[in-house]
């Protein structure tokens, strides 16, 4: 997804970096011929109880400077998405989709081309950090690297990497798996753009939605299910150590306590195609069982506070000669170039560097 920036609290890092980053990312894709499509999106309200929050989302978009957005009625929804049933909605013309693996490959190529001696190492685990007088040894499965300054951004392992380096943070990463279905050939005709529900403000996720893919097809989802393994990319994945670590953090239990009904519904969706389909039918009532087929899944790194609250904004902290990106949830992919620029500015100031 290329997110517009409509959801995020005005003034937050997410809001600024998403809007700026989206424009930079689209320009980057054009310049380097990376597959993308600014196909547009609709956020659909299906019940009157959703209208107040829908208008709040729209007002956030206006405050954040999101272009090409408008409130639409049920007739206009039908003109955009004939199979969707809604009472009101928001049309967002600047939202799109992109080949993000293609973005990362190109960034790696440019880094090695523009900075002689630089190299991207894949499948390289940072096992330990050894502080020296004015540098740090990074001990990996492919040898030891020495660095005067560090920037870490380790996703599902961001809290662990920061702790290994010696930083202290009160946040902890808890993983949530998101399961997806794909539309079958039969179901593809029912979705033309990107279709999202109005998010429930009580819960920390956007709800199941329909996303066109840049190389063809449409995926539906995701749900959000607590994982018993950090990289638990299957419904039965389990790690005793990962589970014990997650459940020994008080914030995990407090989060569960605040979101019991949400959590139960998410688990039902993970193991019941019928229940997952029922949720999708909120937006497209004519969707049938043979319109969807089980597909991939992903794991979201969610940073929780000790109070059990989801840390909703980007969280970046300093420690000695290191900068740690502890929380970079969606829309981090959309905002990647803007976040990179912000970290460059932080490093330049913090470490008294020159451009």
C-alpha positions as CSV (number, residue, x, y, z in Angstrom):
1,X,0.0,0.0,0.0
2,X,0.9,3.6,-0.6
3,X,-1.0,5.2,2.3
4,X,-2.4,8.7,1.9
5,X,-1.9,9.9,5.5
6,X,-5.6,10.3,6.3
7,X,-5.8,8.2,9.5
8,X,-3.0,9.7,11.6
9,X,-3.2,12.2,14.4
10,X,-2.4,15.7,13.0
11,X,1.1,16.8,14.1
12,X,2.3,13.2,14.7
13,X,5.5,11.8,13.2
14,X,3.2,9.3,11.3
15,X,1.1,12.1,9.8
16,X,4.0,14.2,8.6
17,X,6.3,11.4,7.4
18,X,3.4,9.6,5.6
19,X,2.3,12.5,3.6
20,X,5.8,13.7,2.7
21,X,7.0,10.1,2.3
22,X,4.2,9.2,0.0
23,X,5.0,12.0,-2.5
24,X,8.7,11.1,-2.3
25,X,8.0,7.4,-2.8
26,X,5.8,8.0,-5.9
27,X,8.4,10.2,-7.4
28,X,11.1,7.6,-6.6
29,X,8.9,4.9,-8.3
30,X,8.5,7.0,-11.4
31,X,12.2,7.9,-11.6
32,X,13.4,4.3,-11.2
33,X,10.5,2.6,-13.1
34,X,9.2,0.6,-10.2
35,X,5.7,-0.9,-10.7
36,X,3.1,1.2,-8.9
37,X,-0.5,2.4,-9.5
38,X,-2.2,5.3,-7.8
39,X,-5.6,3.5,-8.1
40,X,-7.5,5.3,-5.3
41,X,-9.3,4.0,-2.3
42,X,-12.7,4.2,-0.6
43,X,-13.3,4.1,3.2
44,X,-16.9,2.9,3.7
45,X,-19.3,3.3,6.6
46,X,-21.9,0.6,6.7
47,X,-23.7,1.7,9.9
48,X,-24.7,5.1,11.4
49,X,-22.6,4.4,14.4
50,X,-19.5,4.7,12.2
51,X,-20.3,8.2,10.8
52,X,-18.8,10.2,13.6
53,X,-15.4,8.5,13.4
54,X,-15.5,8.6,9.6
55,X,-15.8,12.4,9.7
56,X,-12.9,12.5,12.3
57,X,-10.8,10.5,9.8
58,X,-11.7,12.8,7.0
59,X,-10.9,15.9,9.1
60,X,-7.5,14.3,10.0
61,X,-6.8,14.0,6.3
62,X,-7.7,17.7,5.7
63,X,-5.5,18.8,8.7
64,X,-2.6,16.6,7.4
65,X,-2.7,18.1,3.9
66,X,-3.9,15.0,2.1
67,X,-4.9,16.0,-1.4
68,X,-7.7,14.6,-3.6
69,X,-10.1,13.4,-0.8
70,X,-13.8,13.9,-0.6
71,X,-16.9,12.7,1.4
72,X,-19.2,10.6,-0.8
73,X,-22.7,9.2,-0.4
74,X,-24.1,5.7,-1.0
75,X,-24.8,6.5,-4.7
76,X,-21.2,7.6,-5.3
77,X,-19.8,4.5,-3.5
78,X,-21.8,2.4,-6.0
79,X,-20.3,4.4,-8.9
80,X,-16.8,3.6,-7.7
81,X,-17.4,0.1,-6.3
82,X,-20.7,-1.4,-7.6
83,X,-20.7,-4.4,-5.3
84,X,-20.0,-2.4,-2.1
85,X,-22.9,-1.6,0.2
86,X,-22.4,1.5,2.3
87,X,-24.3,4.5,3.6
88,X,-21.4,7.0,3.3
89,X,-17.7,7.1,2.7
90,X,-14.5,8.9,1.9
91,X,-12.9,8.7,-1.6
92,X,-9.1,9.1,-1.5
93,X,-7.6,9.6,-4.9
94,X,-3.9,9.7,-3.9
95,X,-3.7,6.2,-2.3
96,X,-2.1,3.5,-4.3
97,X,-0.1,0.3,-4.5
98,X,3.5,-0.4,-5.2
99,X,6.1,-3.2,-5.6
100,X,7.8,-2.6,-2.3
101,X,10.3,-5.5,-2.7
102,X,11.3,-3.6,-5.9
103,X,11.8,-0.4,-3.9
104,X,14.1,-2.2,-1.4
105,X,16.1,-3.8,-4.1
106,X,16.6,-0.4,-5.8
107,X,17.6,1.3,-2.6
108,X,20.2,-1.4,-2.0
109,X,21.6,-0.9,-5.5
110,X,21.7,2.8,-5.1
111,X,23.5,2.6,-1.8
112,X,26.2,0.4,-3.2
113,X,26.6,2.6,-6.3
114,X,26.6,6.0,-4.6
115,X,28.8,5.1,-1.6
116,X,32.0,3.3,-2.6
117,X,32.8,0.5,-0.2
118,X,29.3,0.1,1.0
119,X,27.6,-3.3,0.8
120,X,24.2,-4.7,1.8
121,X,24.5,-8.0,3.7
122,X,21.4,-10.2,3.7
123,X,20.8,-13.2,6.0
124,X,23.2,-11.7,8.5
125,X,22.2,-12.0,12.2
126,X,23.5,-9.5,14.7
127,X,24.3,-11.7,17.6
128,X,26.1,-9.3,19.9
129,X,27.5,-5.8,20.3
130,X,30.9,-5.1,21.9
131,X,31.5,-1.5,22.9
132,X,35.1,-0.2,22.3
133,X,36.5,3.2,23.2
134,X,35.0,5.0,20.3
135,X,33.3,2.3,18.2
136,X,31.3,-0.9,18.4
137,X,32.0,-4.4,17.2
138,X,28.9,-6.0,15.7
139,X,29.3,-9.8,16.1
140,X,27.3,-11.7,13.4
141,X,27.1,-15.1,11.8
142,X,29.2,-13.7,9.0
143,X,32.0,-12.2,11.0
144,X,32.6,-9.1,13.0
145,X,31.9,-5.6,11.7
146,X,33.2,-2.5,13.4
147,X,31.2,0.8,13.3
148,X,31.8,4.2,14.8
149,X,28.0,4.9,14.7
150,X,25.0,2.6,14.6
151,X,21.4,2.9,13.3
152,X,19.2,-0.1,14.1
153,X,15.8,-0.8,12.6
154,X,15.0,-4.4,13.3
155,X,11.3,-4.8,13.1
156,X,10.1,-7.8,15.1
157,X,13.4,-7.9,16.9
158,X,13.9,-4.1,17.4
159,X,13.6,-4.3,21.2
160,X,15.9,-7.3,21.4
161,X,18.6,-5.6,19.3
162,X,18.4,-2.4,21.3
163,X,18.8,-4.3,24.5
164,X,21.8,-6.3,23.1
165,X,23.4,-3.0,22.2
166,X,22.8,-1.8,25.8
167,X,19.9,0.6,25.4
168,X,17.0,0.6,27.8
169,X,13.4,1.0,26.8
170,X,10.1,0.5,28.6
171,X,8.5,-0.7,25.3
172,X,8.3,-4.3,24.2
173,X,7.5,-5.9,20.8
174,X,4.6,-8.3,20.7
175,X,3.9,-10.0,17.4
176,X,0.4,-10.3,15.7
177,X,0.0,-12.5,12.7
178,X,-2.3,-11.3,9.9
179,X,-3.9,-13.9,7.7
180,X,-5.0,-13.1,4.2
181,X,-7.3,-14.6,1.6
182,X,-7.1,-14.0,-2.2
183,X,-10.1,-13.4,-4.4
184,X,-10.5,-16.2,-6.9
185,X,-11.1,-15.6,-10.6
186,X,-14.8,-15.6,-9.8
187,X,-14.5,-13.0,-7.1
188,X,-12.1,-10.6,-8.8
189,X,-14.9,-8.7,-10.7
190,X,-16.3,-7.5,-7.4
191,X,-13.4,-5.2,-6.5
192,X,-12.0,-2.4,-8.7
193,X,-9.9,-0.3,-6.3
194,X,-8.9,-0.4,-2.6
195,X,-11.8,-0.9,-0.1
196,X,-11.5,-0.3,3.6
197,X,-14.0,-0.1,6.5
198,X,-14.2,2.8,8.9
199,X,-11.7,1.7,11.6
200,X,-13.1,1.0,15.0
201,X,-11.5,3.6,17.3
202,X,-11.6,1.1,20.2
203,X,-9.2,-1.3,18.5
204,X,-5.6,-0.7,17.2
205,X,-6.1,-2.2,13.7
206,X,-7.8,-1.0,10.5
207,X,-10.1,-4.0,10.1
208,X,-10.2,-6.5,7.2
209,X,-10.1,-4.8,3.8
210,X,-9.7,-5.4,0.1
211,X,-6.3,-4.6,-1.6
212,X,-5.5,-4.8,-5.2
213,X,-2.0,-6.1,-5.8
214,X,0.4,-4.3,-8.2
215,X,1.2,-7.5,-10.2
216,X,-2.5,-8.6,-10.3
217,X,-5.0,-10.1,-8.0
218,X,-6.8,-8.9,-4.9
219,X,-6.1,-9.9,-1.3
220,X,-8.5,-9.7,1.6
221,X,-7.6,-9.2,5.2
222,X,-5.8,-9.2,7.5
223,X,-7.0,-10.2,10.9
224,X,-4.7,-9.7,13.9
225,X,-3.8,-12.8,16.0
226,X,-1.3,-12.9,18.9
227,X,1.6,-15.1,17.8
228,X,3.4,-17.6,20.1
229,X,6.6,-17.2,18.1
230,X,8.1,-13.9,17.0
231,X,8.4,-15.1,13.4
232,X,5.3,-17.2,13.6
233,X,4.2,-17.3,9.9
234,X,1.8,-20.3,10.4
235,X,-1.2,-20.8,12.6
236,X,0.5,-23.5,14.7
237,X,4.0,-21.9,15.0
238,X,5.3,-22.0,18.6
239,X,8.4,-21.0,20.5
240,X,8.5,-21.5,24.3
241,X,11.1,-18.8,24.7
242,X,9.2,-16.2,22.6
243,X,5.9,-17.0,24.3
244,X,7.4,-16.8,27.8
245,X,9.1,-13.5,26.9
246,X,5.8,-12.0,25.6
247,X,3.7,-13.2,28.5
248,X,6.2,-12.1,31.2
249,X,5.7,-8.5,30.0
250,X,3.0,-6.9,32.1
251,X,1.8,-4.8,29.2
252,X,0.8,-7.9,27.2
253,X,-1.7,-9.0,29.8
254,X,-3.1,-5.4,30.1
255,X,-3.5,-5.2,26.4
256,X,-5.4,-8.5,26.4
257,X,-7.6,-7.3,29.2
258,X,-8.5,-4.2,27.2
259,X,-9.2,-6.1,24.0
260,X,-10.8,-9.4,25.0
261,X,-13.7,-9.3,22.5
262,X,-11.5,-8.1,19.7
263,X,-9.0,-10.9,20.4
264,X,-11.6,-13.6,20.4
265,X,-13.1,-12.4,17.1
266,X,-9.6,-12.3,15.5
267,X,-9.0,-15.9,16.6
268,X,-12.3,-17.0,15.2
269,X,-11.4,-15.4,11.9
270,X,-8.0,-17.2,11.9
271,X,-9.6,-20.7,12.1
272,X,-12.9,-20.2,10.4
273,X,-13.2,-19.3,6.7
274,X,-17.0,-18.8,7.3
275,X,-16.4,-16.2,10.0
276,X,-13.7,-14.4,7.9
277,X,-16.1,-14.3,5.0
278,X,-18.8,-12.9,7.2
279,X,-16.6,-10.0,8.1
280,X,-15.7,-9.4,4.4
281,X,-19.4,-9.4,3.6
282,X,-19.9,-6.3,5.8
283,X,-18.5,-4.4,2.8
284,X,-19.5,-6.7,-0.1
285,X,-22.6,-8.7,0.9
286,X,-22.7,-10.8,-2.3
287,X,-19.2,-12.3,-1.7
288,X,-19.5,-16.1,-1.7
289,X,-17.3,-18.8,-0.2
290,X,-15.8,-19.8,-3.5
291,X,-14.9,-16.1,-4.2
292,X,-12.0,-16.4,-1.7
293,X,-9.1,-18.8,-1.1
294,X,-6.6,-18.9,1.8
295,X,-3.4,-17.1,1.0
296,X,-0.3,-15.8,2.8
297,X,0.2,-14.2,6.2
298,X,2.4,-11.6,7.8
299,X,3.5,-10.8,11.3
300,X,3.2,-7.2,12.6
301,X,5.6,-6.0,15.2
302,X,3.5,-4.1,17.7
303,X,5.2,-2.0,20.4
304,X,3.4,-2.1,23.7
305,X,3.8,0.2,26.7
306,X,4.0,-1.2,30.2
307,X,0.4,0.0,30.6
308,X,-0.8,-2.2,27.8
309,X,-1.3,0.5,25.2
310,X,-0.2,0.2,21.6
311,X,2.5,2.8,20.9
312,X,0.8,4.3,17.9
313,X,3.6,6.6,16.6
314,X,7.1,6.1,15.4
315,X,9.5,5.6,18.4
316,X,13.2,6.4,17.9
317,X,15.7,6.6,20.7
318,X,19.3,7.4,21.2
319,X,21.9,5.4,23.2
320,X,25.6,6.4,23.1
321,X,26.8,6.1,19.5
322,X,23.5,4.4,18.4
323,X,20.1,5.4,17.1
324,X,17.4,2.7,17.6
325,X,14.2,2.7,15.6
326,X,12.1,0.9,18.2
327,X,8.7,1.2,16.5
328,X,8.0,1.8,12.9
329,X,4.6,0.4,12.1
330,X,2.4,1.1,9.1
331,X,2.7,3.5,7.3
332,X,6.5,3.0,7.6
333,X,6.8,1.5,4.1
334,X,5.0,4.5,2.6
335,X,7.1,6.9,4.7
336,X,10.4,5.1,4.3
337,X,12.2,7.8,2.4
338,X,11.0,10.5,4.8
339,X,11.9,8.4,7.8
340,X,15.3,7.9,6.3
341,X,15.8,11.6,5.9
342,X,14.7,12.3,9.5
343,X,17.2,9.7,10.8
344,X,19.9,11.3,8.7
345,X,19.2,14.6,10.2
346,X,19.1,13.1,13.7
347,X,22.5,11.4,13.2
348,X,24.0,14.5,11.7
349,X,23.0,16.5,14.8
350,X,23.5,13.9,17.4
351,X,26.9,12.7,16.2
352,X,28.1,16.2,15.0
353,X,28.5,14.8,11.5
354,X,28.9,16.8,8.3
355,X,27.0,16.1,5.1
